[in-house]
Amino acid sequence: MRAIASTPEVDDLLSAGAPVAIGVSGGKDSQAAALATFRYLDAIEHAGPRLLIHADLGTVEWKNSHPVCEDLANYLGAGLIVVRRKAGGLMERWESRWESSRERYETLSTVTLVPCWSTPAMRFCTSELKTHVITAELKRRFPGQTVINVTGVRREESAARAKAEAADASADGRFWNWRPLVDWSVADVFAEIDSSGLDPHPAYRVFGMSRVSCRFCIMSNLADLTAAAAQPEAQDLYCRMVRLEARSTFAFQGSRWLGDVAPGLLDDAERNAVAAAKASAQLRVAAEKRITKPMLYVKGWPLRMLTDDEADILAGVRREVSDLLGLRPAFLDRSSIHARYAELLAAKPAEKEAA
């Protein structure tokens, strides 16, 4: 079997009996990471607690993901902890993000509408629904201890992950993030799973997908999105996501509309709504391009009052965008925009004092 990567720091913690928590999603990499890590821990006679932990993302998850994690836990004789975001799953997060974006735009608490979807550069789907809830649970279970958090990250997966280290410490020192498979190939991963006698997630060999995460993932290629849409269990979610595309005028993957992946699953009204959303998106983007760079939202916004010309530009854009999306905004002329900016600027000292 392929050797795993480790570091002196991780090995010292293991020798001292540090708790080991392996994040499992139901995907191949976390499944192989759990198998290989347990074998390594047995070989070095690790005496500390071990567990598997799964972050349930709600309706976006494949129905087989949890059973794959359960089968893995039973095979290893380990406990499986399931954690969830209290405010709901990922689909609910996308929907609430759109409502928040809409409300903030209507009240001129931001300059442009923001996408409801997570993106490769803004993966709140990982940070909020996985990392935060998992670390909170581990801190609760192991107070005062340094926990080794195992993931199936591999350098081969992407340019960003090509720079991954075998292990590193979290900023607060409470966790060591260990990536034992960092140098493994896809073939190594499937060989590890197959040698155990367990089955990988059916999405790989039955559905024909190259990766398993959410049913429809922001990182998926077109072939994986198409394969996912072909599965009956994913089709209600597909329509719900397409309706959010149409409502928000933001495509699921930047320039790729999920509504184009399997239009046969949509009814006439839904297909018409997608077509209208695409047209509105082009007009929205064109309108927002009239907003100059110094006017755009930045941290600490607003930094200054707008000029009369800038206020007129913003008012015109807000009227156009609101008409396109059926929004009900305030602050649609020069004087009301100046008044709103003055209000926001005046509130800053009070906010700093409260902080």
C-alpha positions, -999 to 999 in steps of 0.1 A, spaced: 0 0 0 11 36 -7 28 52 23 12 83 38 28 116 45 34 128 80 56 153 99 76 152 131 51 175 148 22 153 139 41 121 150 50 137 183 13 146 189 3 110 180 29 96 204 14 117 231 -21 103 224 -36 134 208 -71 130 195 -75 123 158 -106 135 139 -110 125 103 -134 146 82 -155 124 59 -178 135 32 -186 102 15 -162 111 -13 -132 89 -23 -104 110 -8 -118 112 27 -128 75 25 -92 66 16 -77 90 41 -97 74 69 -86 39 59 -49 48 55 -48 69 86 -63 42 108 -38 17 94 -10 41 103 -23 48 137 -26 10 144 10 6 132 24 32 156 1 20 184 -17 54 188 -35 53 221 -56 85 218 -92 89 208 -101 86 171 -133 95 154 -149 103 120 -168 136 116 -192 144 88 -207 178 81 -242 173 67 -250 200 41 -287 193 39 -307 188 7 -276 193 -15 -261 161 -3 -263 128 -22 -285 103 -3 -256 78 -3 -231 101 13 -242 95 49 -245 57 44 -210 56 29 -197 73 60 -216 50 83 -202 19 64 -167 33 68 -172 40 105 -185 4 111 -156 -11 91 -130 9 112 -149 4 145 -149 42 150 -175 66 161 -192 88 134 -201 123 145 -226 142 123 -227 180 126 -249 205 109 -252 243 106 -280 254 129 -294 279 104 -299 253 77 -282 236 49 -263 250 19 -294 254 -3 -310 275 25 -277 295 28 -278 303 -9 -314 314 -7 -309 335 24 -278 351 9 -299 362 -21 -326 377 3 -299 395 22 -283 408 -10 -317 420 -22 -325 437 11 -291 453 14 -294 467 -21 -329 481 -15 -317 499 16 -285 511 -1 -263 492 23 -242 481 -7 -236 495 -42 -242 465 -64 -260 432 -60 -238 403 -50 -241 367 -62 -261 343 -40 -238 314 -49 -205 304 -34 -176 306 -58 -141 291 -60 -127 323 -45 -154 326 -18 -162 291 -6 -184 299 23 -200 265 16 -168 250 30 -160 276 57 -194 281 72 -210 247 67 -180 224 72 -150 240 89 -168 262 114 -192 235 126 -166 208 127 -140 228 147 -167 240 171 -177 204 178 -141 192 182 -133 221 206 -164 211 227 -154 174 227 -117 179 235 -114 211 256 -79 223 261 -64 196 238 -46 199 205 -66 180 180 -52 165 148 -77 172 120 -73 148 90 -85 157 55 -81 139 22 -66 169 4 -42 159 -24 -18 181 -44 -29 165 -77 -64 179 -73 -58 215 -83 -32 242 -88 -41 257 -54 -38 224 -36 -5 216 -53 11 239 -27 -5 220 3 18 209 31 15 175 47 5 193 79 3 227 95 -11 243 126 -42 264 129 -37 301 138 -49 295 174 -27 264 178 -57 242 187 -55 221 156 -30 204 134 -44 200 100 -29 167 86 -31 157 50 -18 122 48 -27 116 12 -11 148 -1 11 130 -26 -13 103 -36 -28 99 -71 -65 91 -79 -53 55 -87 -38 52 -52 -70 64 -37 -92 39 -54 -67 11 -48 -69 19 -10 -107 17 -10 -108 -14 -32 -83 -33 -10 -106 -27 20 -135 -44 3 -157 -13 8 -175 3 -21 -167 39 -31 -196 63 -34 -219 52 -63 -215 86 -79 -181 75 -93 -188 41 -109 -226 42 -112 -235 78 -119 -203 84 -139 -190 114 -120 -154 124 -115 -159 140 -80 -184 138 -52 -194 166 -30 -227 183 -33 -251 170 -60 -244 202 -79 -211 217 -69 -196 251 -79 -164 232 -88 -180 206 -110 -173 204 -147 -201 202 -172 -200 164 -175 -204 161 -137 -233 185 -137 -250 166 -165 -245 133 -148 -259 147 -115 -290 161 -133 -296 126 -147 -302 112 -113 -338 112 -102 -329 120 -66 -312 153 -77 -339 166 -99 -361 185 -74 -329 202 -61 -320 210 -97 -353 228 -103 -350 247 -70 -315 259 -79 -326 270 -113 -354 290 -99 -329 308 -77 -308 315 -108 -339 330 -125 -349 350 -94 -314 365 -88 -301 367 -124 -268 352 -113 -257 320 -130 -246 291 -108 -211 290 -121 -203 325 -132 -209 322 -169 -225 287 -168 -262 286 -161 -274 255 -144 -307 260 -163 -288 251 -195 -275 218 -182 -308 199 -183 -336 221 -196 -358 191 -202 -363 189 -165 -379 223 -164 -415 233 -173 -422 260 -198 -425 287 -172 -391 278 -157 -374 277 -191 -389 311 -199 -378 325 -165 -342 313 -172 -343 330 -206 -356 362 -191 -330 361 -163 -301 357 -188 -313 388 -207 -318 407 -174 -283 397 -163 -267 412 -193 -285 444 -188 -277 444 -151 -240 440 -157 -240 467 -184 -258 491 -160 -234 483 -131 -204 490 -153 -214 527 -153 -205 528 -116 -169 540 -114 -143 521 -94 -140 547 -66 -178 543 -60 -177 506 -55 -181 488 -22 -149 483 -2 -143 474 34 -154 503 56 -177 516 29 -187 544 25 -154 562 29 -167 596 16 -197 614 2 -204 610 -35 -202 639 -59 -234 651 -75 -224 634 -108 -216 601 -89 -249 603 -71 -268 607 -104 -250 577 -119 -258 556 -89 -294 567 -89 -298 558 -126 -282 524 -121 -304 516 -91 -335 525 -110 -325 503 -140 -314 473 -119 -345 475 -97 -368 476 -127 -351 446 -142 -354 424 -110 -386 438 -96 -369 453 -65 -384 480 -43 -355 502 -34 -354 535 -16 -328 562 -25 -334 566 -62 -324 603 -67 -294 625 -60 -308 641 -28 -319 608 -12 -286 592 -20 -266 621 -5 -288 618 26 -282 581 29 -245 584 25 -245 611 52 -264 588 75 -240 560 69 -210 581 75 -224 596 107 -231 561 121 -194 551 118 -182 567 150 -210 551 170 -202 517 154 -165 521 164 -175 531 199 -198 500 203 -171 477 190 
